[in-house]
Amino acid sequence: MDTEERIQIETAAKIAALNDAARSNAANYMATRGIMSLKPEVISDIFIGVQGFTDFTEGNDPYGEHDFGSLKVDGNKVFWKIDYYTKDLSGGCDPLDPECRRVLTIMLAEEY
């Protein structure tokens, strides 16, 4: 493994750890209308499923950053995605910037 590849792997691991921490806190969640139109117990199960998601594969996480996932809850295919913003949410941000604010959006697959 060359130096550049090692740095990429280390960077992805740092981003993944920050993303996993953000995903564990529902305060970072934004849910679409489709999600919010479901029964409260289904919404709760979806949030729990997102928080506990560990099924990262080469297919759904090619860069190893844990910034996307897909799961099925009560017959609903659900996607979640983490995006990176400046502290005031006015623009994009480097995911390793200490001021980076992570926003996790949860949506039904058909809303994508």
QUIKA-V420696 format. One record per residue. SS is DSSP state (helix for helix, strand for strand, loop for the rest). PHI is phi in radians with two decimals (none if undefined). D_LAST is the distance of its C-alpha to the last C-alpha in Angstrom with 2 decimals. Layout:
<<SS;PHI;D_LAST> <SS;PHI;D_LAST>>
This chain:
<<loop;none;36.77> <loop;-1.49;37.33> <helix;-1.06;37.02> <helix;-1.08;33.82> <helix;-1.14;32.03> <helix;-1.09;33.46> <helix;-1.12;32.27> <helix;-1.07;28.68> <helix;-1.15;28.77> <helix;-1.13;30.38> <helix;-1.12;27.91> <helix;-1.06;24.90> <helix;-1.14;26.78> <helix;-1.13;27.38> <helix;-1.11;23.74> <helix;-1.05;22.78> <helix;-1.12;25.49> <helix;-1.15;24.32> <helix;-1.17;20.69> <helix;-1.09;22.11> <helix;-1.13;24.29> <helix;-1.13;21.54> <helix;-1.18;19.47> <loop;-1.33;22.67> <loop;-2.07;22.84> <helix;-1.10;20.63> <helix;-1.11;21.89> <helix;-1.54;19.30> <strand;-1.53;16.36> <strand;-2.15;14.10> <strand;-2.10;12.31> <loop;-1.31;10.11> <helix;-1.02;11.99> <helix;-1.04;10.64> <helix;-1.12;12.04> <helix;-1.22;15.07> <loop;-1.47;15.87> <loop;-1.38;16.71> <loop;-1.09;20.32> <helix;-0.92;21.54> <helix;-1.21;22.59> <helix;-1.26;19.20> <helix;-1.03;17.67> <helix;-1.04;20.60> <helix;-1.10;20.08> <helix;-1.13;16.46> <helix;-1.05;17.86> <helix;-1.10;20.73> <helix;-1.11;18.63> <helix;-1.16;16.73> <helix;-1.04;20.17> <loop;-1.65;21.81> <loop;-1.08;19.33> <loop;-2.38;21.50> <loop;-1.47;20.15> <loop;-1.43;19.62> <loop;-2.31;20.39> <loop;-1.01;20.82> <loop;-1.26;17.77> <loop;-1.84;15.27> <loop;-2.53;17.46> <loop;-1.09;19.35> <loop;-1.77;20.76> <loop;1.24;21.76> <loop;-1.72;20.30> <loop;0.94;18.47> <loop;-1.88;15.51> <strand;-2.64;12.68> <strand;-2.74;12.86> <strand;-2.41;11.75> <strand;-2.60;13.99> <strand;-2.02;14.91> <strand;-2.34;16.57> <loop;0.90;18.54> <loop;1.42;16.79> <strand;-1.78;13.24> <strand;-1.46;10.94> <strand;-2.10;9.68> <strand;-1.95;8.14> <strand;-2.35;10.05> <strand;-2.54;10.65> <strand;-1.76;13.90> <strand;-2.09;14.63> <strand;-1.99;18.26> <strand;-2.28;20.01> <loop;-1.13;23.63> <loop;-0.95;25.45> <loop;-1.58;25.19> <loop;1.09;21.45> <loop;-1.52;22.56> <loop;-3.01;21.14> <strand;-1.24;20.04> <loop;-2.65;22.39> <loop;-1.16;23.83> <loop;-1.11;22.64> <loop;-1.74;26.35> <loop;-1.13;27.61> <loop;-1.04;29.30> <loop;-1.57;27.98> <loop;-1.06;24.30> <strand;-1.92;22.13> <strand;-1.61;19.18> <strand;-2.12;16.27> <strand;-1.80;14.08> <strand;-1.77;10.81> <strand;-1.96;10.03> <strand;-2.53;7.16> <strand;-1.27;7.11> <helix;-0.98;5.48> <helix;-1.25;5.47> <helix;-1.52;3.79> <loop;-1.24;0.00>>
